Amino acid sequence: MTQEALVLSPQEARLLHPDSKPVATDRTHRLLARIQHAKPAIDVERARYFTESMAQTEGELLILRWAKAMYHIAGHIQVYIDEDQLIVGRAGKPGRYGILYPELDGDFLERALEQLPRRVESPFTVEPAEVDIIKRVVSPYWQGKTYHEDLARALPDETLRLTYDPADALTSRFIVNETSSFRSSIQWVHDYDKVLRLGFKGIKEDAQRRLAALDPFDPSDNVEKAPFLQAIILSAEAVILWAGRHAALARDLAAREPEPVRRQELEAIAERCAWVPEHPARDFRDALQAQWFTQMFSRLEQKTGTIISNGRMDQYLYPYYRRDLERGLLTEEQALEWLACMWVAMAQFVDLYISPTGGAFNEGYAHWEADTIGGQTPEGLDAVNALSYLFLRSKREFPLHYPDLAARIHSRTPPRFLYEVAQTIKDGAGFPKLINDEEVVPLLLAKGAAFSEAYDFAVSGCAESRMPNRDTYTSPCAYINFPAALEMTLYNGRMKRYGGELLGIETGDPGEFADWEAFWQAYVKQHLNFLRHAFIQQKIIIDLRARHFAWPLGSALHDLAMDAGKDIHQPDIDGGIDLGYFEFMGYGTVIDSLAAIKKWVYDEKRLSMGQLLAALADDFNGHPVVRALLRDAPKYGNNDPYADDIGKALDKICLEYTQRYSRSLGVHMDLRLVPFTSHVPFGKVVHATPNGRRAYSPLSDGSSASQGCDSQGPTAVLLSNYHTKNYRFRERAARLLNVKFTPSVLAGEAGTRKLCDFIKVWCDLKLWHIQFNVINRETLLAAKADPERFRGLIVRIAGYSAYFTDLSPDLQDDLIARTGHEIF
């Protein structure tokens, strides 16, 4: 069928008929056109000035060193104001750019800079002069000092072998994979409302009052709390200094601007930057600018995993929006233009992963600056307001995959909001992703939150939740490749990818296992061994990070950190809830593989273990009948108890383990199924698996079915998710679920009603997360064959959306292979 004969999503129609453009202003079209498909460039200024300052403060307390480094950056980094922009504040050069964090990866910066321009996953350009600065100034200082080097030295040999190549600690093994060496914190949400209400002058004055109230004879106050508060004061001054430099630049540009309208805009920018974020926001425009300065300075301060999220923008911005509308100071159209200006500014900052591991985890220039809308108020009432609808309208009318929009859904979500969410999903760009209050809120309560805190959570990162001023855990956690545990069960503790090296436990020759129970117990031993090493890894990570990272600005915006006088990266903040995780990679792959072994080798004896191992060793070449039989086994995602019961047993093993051993770490280590794009590189170390998957091809992603295996419709996918969860455990966290629809099944009003009903079923089943691609397979194939024509095609990946043509061929094929549901 030709594309012209297909029912198209609105996004597909815009691409195939370029004259059909979404509504947006000329300004925002010009801003977008300048940056939309440009390859990002590296800017080294942050790395240079951070390194200069750290070299000058050797021996001082870490949090003070960090605050001094940020003040040095604020005073020296070049500031810019883009043509046409109304929102200002960037961390690097004009265009799309990324910045460097040598405190994380300075030990392999030089090697990475050689690879970045030519790597397949998210390449960057870099100027020779900037490479020279890295080689002369930045990299030499950090050799031997980085967190990554410290971690590699600290891991026990047995754990190290599952984490890195022992001969080259820069190379991940993608088995029990740490994620802490390419980000200094997991996803995070600031209390932006605090900035809007108090301004950084108010935050500084609060720290000064606390400093003056310390006991001058108390050693703890003198050694710990006083330096902490001094760092808070200096950080607030740094943000104010940085904003003031933008005000001065705007005044200078206005004085030289010949065009009257733009001159007036620049004068207004100068006045606004001189006021916020130092002082409280006066109106909607002030609030947006103050929030953006806070967010961008945070990005200069830390490489937070999945970027700093935007929090509940429709809640903390709404009072300013409503008041301005009532006073006639703002129209809905003007607000949309200001929001679009912010989205373009977000799109220009590209989260740069220097390490090959980080780059492979986050393909397509991944980003998760989640903007949360909907949900409930701290009092438990529905929170939808006029700004919630405006964010949905902005998504439909402005063709950009920033911000990452997330809608909270609950049992009393207004029908109109659900309808507009469905309409926005049908547009086809993957927005918004949905988070289920009926699952998240009770779990937060079970882990110690108050009702008001749980109701007020914000979506953060891919599919996670954060409670500003209550969440206190920042340590990045382990991704565990459980299909590798299955391969080690089949090869007695070894993997094809790594030759004869013993990596796991020698559980014996699988050909000698008498029955399914014997095979299952052998697998469980390998599975538990992976969990053991993940928890060893995490213990070391928690202990090490506090010596390497400080976060004065993040701490200033957290009430508990301020009350404790303690940096947020330090463990055990009084009153905090420490929510960590470990990642189950390849969930569907393991379920389907174990189901195939159970069914054909043991229950029905259609295959011997020897026949299975021979087919796997040959990657099924010459074994078409065996592969066909394996692919015909029961599959997860079809509401089939044969497969789903295995999934529930796997889920329970993880939950029982973490229930027992999390207390040793002092945190909640919850089970999570959120892979980003890491199911692709993790698959590249796993040989052929008994579900018929070819060697080194992608694993299943998140809690989704294996690619193309969900054949019984989308409702069966939801039911398999439901039936594989152990709801009596509180040690559960996000399960990412991808669902792909062909546009024809959602066409018209009837299609919108079906999608609304489907979302209600998902909500009633208390599933954590769901996100959608609404696209024709033919469009994806055409985009892969003719990328220039489809450069604007946006697809949903894993908690974020990206341009399809920015993805590696492996990830493109993975998206194409996902089932496109055509019926309900």
SEPA-281276 format. One record per residue (C-alpha): residue number from 1; z, x, y. Coordinates in steps of 0.5 Angstrom, whole numbers. Layout:
BEGIN
k,zz,xx,yy
NUM,Z,X,Y
...
% end
This chain:
BEGIN
k,zz,xx,yy
1,0,0,0
2,-2,3,7
3,4,3,12
4,0,-2,16
5,1,-7,11
6,8,-6,10
7,14,-9,14
8,16,-4,18
9,23,-3,21
10,23,-3,29
11,24,5,29
12,18,5,24
13,14,1,29
14,15,5,35
15,13,11,31
16,6,8,29
17,5,5,35
18,7,9,41
19,6,4,46
20,12,0,43
21,18,4,47
22,25,2,47
23,28,0,54
24,31,6,58
25,30,9,65
26,25,14,67
27,31,18,68
28,33,18,61
29,26,19,58
30,25,25,63
31,32,28,60
32,30,27,53
33,23,29,53
34,25,36,56
35,30,37,50
36,28,32,44
37,25,37,39
38,26,44,42
39,29,49,37
40,36,51,39
41,37,58,42
42,44,62,42
43,48,63,48
44,53,69,47
45,57,68,54
46,63,64,50
47,63,70,45
48,62,75,50
49,68,73,55
50,73,71,49
51,72,78,46
52,73,81,53
53,79,77,54
54,82,78,47
55,81,86,47
56,85,86,54
57,91,82,51
58,92,86,44
59,100,85,42
60,101,79,46
61,103,72,43
62,97,69,40
63,97,62,44
64,98,66,51
65,92,70,49
66,88,64,47
67,90,61,54
68,88,67,58
69,81,68,54
70,80,60,56
71,81,62,63
72,77,68,63
73,71,64,60
74,72,58,65
75,72,63,71
76,66,67,69
77,61,63,64
78,55,61,68
79,55,54,70
80,49,49,70
81,47,42,73
82,41,40,69
83,35,36,73
84,36,29,73
85,43,29,70
86,49,25,73
87,54,28,67
88,55,35,68
89,58,41,64
90,55,45,59
91,58,51,54
92,51,54,55
93,44,55,57
94,39,50,59
95,36,46,53
96,39,46,46
97,43,51,45
98,49,53,40
99,55,58,42
100,58,63,38
101,66,64,35
102,67,71,33
103,74,70,31
104,71,66,25
105,65,70,23
106,65,76,27
107,65,80,21
108,58,78,19
109,55,76,26
110,50,82,26
111,47,80,19
112,47,72,21
113,43,74,27
114,37,77,23
115,37,71,19
116,38,65,24
117,31,65,27
118,28,64,20
119,32,61,15
120,30,54,13
121,36,50,14
122,37,49,22
123,34,55,25
124,36,58,32
125,32,63,36
126,36,69,40
127,34,73,45
128,34,81,44
129,38,82,50
130,43,77,47
131,43,81,40
132,44,87,44
133,51,84,47
134,53,82,40
135,52,89,37
136,55,93,43
137,61,88,45
138,63,83,40
139,62,85,33
140,65,92,34
141,71,89,36
142,72,83,31
143,71,88,25
144,77,87,20
145,80,82,25
146,77,76,23
147,80,70,19
148,74,70,14
149,76,78,12
150,83,76,12
151,82,70,7
152,78,74,2
153,83,79,2
154,89,74,0
155,85,70,-5
156,88,72,-12
157,82,75,-16
158,81,69,-21
159,81,64,-15
160,76,69,-11
161,71,69,-17
162,70,62,-16
163,70,62,-9
164,66,68,-7
165,61,73,-10
166,67,79,-11
167,62,84,-10
168,60,81,-3
169,65,76,0
170,60,73,5
171,56,70,-1
172,59,63,-3
173,59,61,-11
174,59,54,-9
175,64,52,-14
176,71,52,-11
177,69,53,-4
178,73,54,2
179,71,51,8
180,76,54,13
181,72,60,15
182,66,57,19
183,71,52,23
184,77,53,26
185,80,46,25
186,77,40,21
187,75,34,25
188,79,32,31
189,80,26,36
190,84,28,43
191,88,23,47
192,82,22,52
193,86,16,55
194,92,21,57
195,87,25,61
196,84,19,65
197,91,17,66
198,94,23,68
199,89,28,70
200,90,35,68
201,94,36,74
202,99,31,71
203,99,35,64
204,100,41,68
205,106,38,72
206,109,35,65
207,109,42,62
208,112,45,68
209,118,40,68
210,119,42,60
211,119,49,62
212,124,48,67
213,128,44,63
214,129,50,57
215,135,53,56
216,135,60,59
217,140,63,53
218,136,59,47
219,132,65,43
220,128,59,41
221,126,56,47
222,125,63,50
223,121,66,44
224,117,60,42
225,117,54,47
226,116,58,54
227,110,62,52
228,107,55,49
229,108,51,55
230,106,57,59
231,99,57,55
232,99,49,57
233,99,50,64
234,94,56,64
235,89,52,60
236,90,46,65
237,88,51,70
238,82,53,66
239,79,46,66
240,81,45,73
241,77,52,75
242,71,50,71
243,70,43,74
244,71,46,81
245,66,51,79
246,61,45,78
247,63,42,84
248,61,48,88
249,54,49,85
250,53,41,86
251,54,42,93
252,50,48,94
253,44,45,90
254,45,39,95
255,44,43,101
256,38,46,98
257,35,39,95
258,29,36,99
259,29,30,96
260,34,25,99
261,36,21,93
262,37,27,88
263,41,30,94
264,45,24,95
265,47,24,87
266,48,32,87
267,53,30,93
268,56,25,89
269,57,30,83
270,60,35,87
271,65,30,90
272,67,27,83
273,68,34,80
274,72,36,85
275,77,30,83
276,76,30,76
277,79,32,71
278,84,35,75
279,86,28,78
280,86,21,74
281,80,17,74
282,78,12,79
283,72,8,76
284,68,8,70
285,63,14,72
286,70,18,74
287,72,16,67
288,66,19,63
289,65,25,67
290,73,27,66
291,72,25,58
292,66,30,58
293,69,36,61
294,75,35,56
295,70,35,50
296,66,40,53
297,72,45,54
298,74,43,47
299,68,46,44
300,69,52,48
301,76,53,46
302,75,52,38
303,70,51,33
304,72,44,30
305,69,42,24
306,64,36,25
307,65,37,33
308,71,34,37
309,70,26,36
310,69,21,42
311,75,17,40
312,75,9,41
313,71,9,47
314,70,2,48
315,78,2,48
316,80,7,53
317,74,6,58
318,74,-1,58
319,79,-2,64
320,75,2,68
321,68,-2,66
322,71,-9,67
323,74,-7,74
324,68,-4,76
325,64,-10,74
326,69,-15,77
327,68,-11,84
328,61,-11,84
329,61,-3,84
330,57,-3,77
331,52,-6,73
332,51,-6,66
333,44,-3,67
334,47,3,71
335,53,3,65
336,47,4,60
337,44,10,64
338,50,13,65
339,52,13,57
340,45,15,56
341,46,21,60
342,52,23,56
343,48,22,50
344,43,27,52
345,48,32,54
346,51,31,47
347,44,33,44
348,44,39,48
349,50,42,45
350,48,44,37
351,54,46,33
352,52,53,30
353,54,55,23
354,53,62,23
355,54,63,15
356,49,61,10
357,54,57,7
358,56,53,13
359,48,52,15
360,47,49,8
361,53,44,9
362,50,42,15
363,43,41,15
364,39,38,21
365,43,40,26
366,49,36,24
367,53,33,29
368,59,28,28
369,62,27,35
370,64,20,33
371,64,14,38
372,68,9,35
373,67,1,37
374,71,-5,34
375,77,-5,30
376,83,-8,32
377,88,-7,38
378,95,-3,37
379,98,-10,36
380,93,-12,30
381,88,-17,34
382,81,-16,34
383,79,-11,39
384,72,-12,40
385,70,-13,48
386,64,-13,52
387,63,-5,52
388,63,-5,44
389,56,-9,45
390,54,-5,50
391,54,1,46
392,50,-3,40
393,45,-4,46
394,45,3,48
395,43,5,41
396,38,0,40
397,34,2,46
398,35,9,47
399,31,13,41
400,36,19,40
401,41,20,34
402,47,22,39
403,52,20,39
404,54,18,32
405,56,11,33
406,61,8,28
407,64,1,28
408,70,-1,25
409,70,-8,21
410,76,-12,19
411,77,-19,16
412,77,-22,22
413,71,-19,26
414,68,-24,30
415,61,-26,28
416,57,-24,34
417,59,-17,33
418,58,-17,26
419,51,-20,27
420,49,-15,33
421,52,-9,28
422,47,-12,23
423,41,-12,28
424,43,-5,30
425,43,-3,23
426,36,-6,22
427,33,-2,27
428,33,4,22
429,36,10,25
430,42,9,21
431,47,7,26
432,52,5,26
433,56,7,20
434,62,2,18
435,69,4,17
436,73,-1,13
437,80,-3,17
438,82,-7,10
439,82,0,6
440,84,5,12
441,90,1,15
442,94,0,9
443,93,7,7
444,95,10,13
445,101,6,13
446,103,8,6
447,103,15,9
448,108,14,14
449,104,11,20
450,107,5,24
451,103,-1,25
452,101,0,32
453,98,8,30
454,94,5,24
455,91,0,28
456,89,5,33
457,86,10,29
458,79,13,31
459,73,15,26
460,73,22,26
461,67,27,23
462,63,24,17
463,68,18,15
464,75,20,16
465,80,17,21
466,85,20,26
467,91,17,29
468,91,21,36
469,98,23,37
470,100,22,30
471,96,26,26
472,97,34,26
473,94,37,20
474,88,42,22
475,87,46,16
476,80,46,13
477,80,44,6
478,76,45,-1
479,69,43,-4
480,70,43,-11
481,63,43,-15
482,65,39,-21
483,58,39,-25
484,60,46,-25
485,66,44,-29
486,62,40,-34
487,57,46,-35
488,63,51,-36
489,65,46,-42
490,58,46,-45
491,58,54,-44
492,65,56,-46
493,67,57,-39
494,61,60,-36
495,55,58,-32
496,47,60,-33
497,47,61,-26
498,52,67,-26
499,50,70,-33
500,55,71,-38
501,61,72,-33
502,67,68,-35
503,69,64,-29
504,73,58,-32
505,77,57,-39
506,74,58,-45
507,75,51,-48
508,71,53,-55
509,64,52,-57
510,62,44,-56
511,58,44,-62
512,65,44,-66
513,68,38,-62
514,70,33,-67
515,69,27,-63
516,68,25,-56
517,76,25,-54
518,76,33,-56
519,70,34,-51
520,73,30,-46
521,80,34,-47
522,76,40,-46
523,72,38,-40
524,79,36,-37
525,82,43,-38
526,76,45,-34
527,77,40,-28
528,84,41,-28
529,83,49,-27
530,78,48,-21
531,84,43,-18
532,89,49,-19
533,85,54,-16
534,83,49,-10
535,90,48,-9
536,92,56,-9
537,86,57,-4
538,89,51,1
539,96,54,0
540,93,61,3
541,89,58,8
542,95,54,11
543,99,60,11
544,93,65,14
545,90,60,20
546,97,60,24
547,96,67,25
548,89,67,27
549,88,61,31
550,91,57,37
551,89,51,41
552,93,50,47
553,88,45,50
554,88,41,44
555,96,41,44
556,97,39,51
557,93,33,49
558,98,31,43
559,105,28,45
560,108,31,38
561,106,38,40
562,108,38,47
563,115,35,44
564,116,40,39
565,113,46,44
566,109,48,38
567,101,49,37
568,98,44,33
569,95,49,29
570,102,51,27
571,104,48,20
572,110,43,20
573,110,39,27
574,116,35,27
575,114,27,27
576,107,29,25
577,103,26,19
578,99,32,15
579,93,29,12
580,89,34,8
581,84,33,3
582,80,36,-3
583,72,34,-4
584,69,31,-11
585,62,34,-11
586,57,31,-15
587,61,25,-17
588,55,21,-20
589,52,27,-23
590,59,28,-27
591,60,21,-29
592,52,20,-31
593,53,26,-35
594,59,25,-39
595,57,17,-40
596,50,20,-44
597,54,25,-48
598,59,20,-50
599,54,15,-52
600,48,19,-55
601,52,25,-58
602,58,21,-60
603,58,14,-60
604,51,13,-63
605,50,20,-65
606,42,19,-63
607,43,27,-61
608,47,33,-64
609,50,37,-59
610,45,43,-61
611,39,38,-59
612,43,37,-53
613,44,44,-51
614,37,46,-53
615,34,41,-48
616,39,43,-43
617,38,51,-44
618,30,50,-43
619,31,45,-37
620,28,40,-41
621,21,43,-42
622,19,41,-48
623,24,36,-49
624,21,30,-46
625,24,25,-51
626,31,28,-50
627,31,27,-43
628,28,20,-43
629,34,18,-48
630,39,22,-43
631,36,18,-37
632,36,12,-41
633,44,12,-42
634,49,8,-38
635,49,10,-30
636,54,9,-25
637,52,5,-19
638,50,-1,-24
639,57,-5,-25
640,56,-2,-32
641,64,-1,-35
642,61,4,-40
643,60,9,-34
644,65,6,-29
645,71,7,-34
646,69,14,-34
647,69,15,-26
648,75,11,-26
649,78,16,-31
650,76,22,-27
651,78,19,-20
652,85,18,-24
653,85,25,-26
654,85,28,-19
655,90,23,-16
656,95,24,-21
657,94,32,-20
658,95,31,-12
659,100,26,-13
660,104,32,-17
661,102,38,-13
662,101,36,-6
663,109,36,-4
664,108,44,-6
665,103,45,0
666,107,40,5
667,101,36,6
668,98,30,3
669,92,33,0
670,88,26,-1
671,82,26,-6
672,75,25,-2
673,68,24,-3
674,64,26,3
675,59,32,2
676,55,32,8
677,49,36,6
678,53,40,1
679,50,37,-5
680,44,40,-4
681,47,48,-4
682,52,46,-9
683,46,43,-14
684,43,50,-13
685,48,53,-18
686,48,48,-23
687,43,48,-29
688,40,42,-32
689,46,37,-33
690,46,31,-39
691,44,26,-34
692,37,28,-34
693,38,32,-28
694,33,38,-27
695,36,45,-26
696,39,47,-19
697,36,40,-16
698,41,36,-12
699,47,33,-14
700,49,26,-13
701,52,25,-6
702,59,22,-4
703,60,16,-8
704,53,14,-8
705,49,13,-15
706,45,19,-17
707,38,19,-14
708,34,13,-16
709,39,11,-22
710,42,5,-18
711,37,0,-21
712,41,-7,-21
713,41,-8,-14
714,46,-6,-8
715,51,-11,-10
716,52,-7,-16
717,53,-1,-12
718,59,-4,-9
719,62,-6,-15
720,61,0,-19
721,65,3,-13
722,70,-2,-13
723,71,-1,-21
724,72,7,-21
725,78,7,-16
726,85,7,-18
727,88,3,-12
728,95,4,-14
729,95,11,-11
730,96,12,-4
731,93,19,-5
732,86,17,-3
733,81,18,3
734,74,17,5
735,69,15,0
736,62,16,3
737,57,11,1
738,49,11,2
739,45,5,1
740,38,5,3
741,34,-2,4
742,26,-3,5
743,25,-7,11
744,22,-13,8
745,29,-15,5
746,32,-15,11
747,26,-18,15
748,28,-24,20
749,34,-28,21
750,35,-29,14
751,35,-22,13
752,40,-21,18
753,44,-26,15
754,44,-23,8
755,46,-16,11
756,52,-19,15
757,54,-23,8
758,53,-16,4
759,58,-12,10
760,63,-18,8
761,63,-17,1
762,64,-9,2
763,70,-11,7
764,73,-16,2
765,72,-10,-4
766,76,-5,1
767,71,0,0
768,72,6,6
769,65,7,8
770,58,5,8
771,52,7,12
772,45,5,11
773,37,7,12
774,33,2,13
775,26,5,12
776,20,5,7
777,19,10,2
778,12,11,4
779,14,13,11
780,18,18,9
781,12,21,4
782,8,21,10
783,13,24,15
784,13,30,10
785,6,31,9
786,5,30,17
787,11,32,21
788,8,33,28
789,6,25,27
790,13,23,25
791,17,28,29
792,22,23,32
793,23,20,25
794,31,19,25
795,34,18,18
796,41,17,16
797,44,24,12
798,51,24,10
799,56,21,16
800,51,23,21
801,43,22,23
802,38,27,24
803,30,28,25
804,27,28,18
805,22,33,20
806,28,38,21
807,31,38,14
808,29,42,9
809,24,40,3
810,30,40,-2
811,34,35,3
812,27,31,5
813,26,30,-3
814,33,28,-4
815,32,22,1
816,26,20,-2
817,29,20,-9
818,34,15,-7
819,33,8,-9
820,30,3,-4
821,33,-3,-5
822,28,-9,-5
823,32,-15,-7
824,39,-17,-6
% end
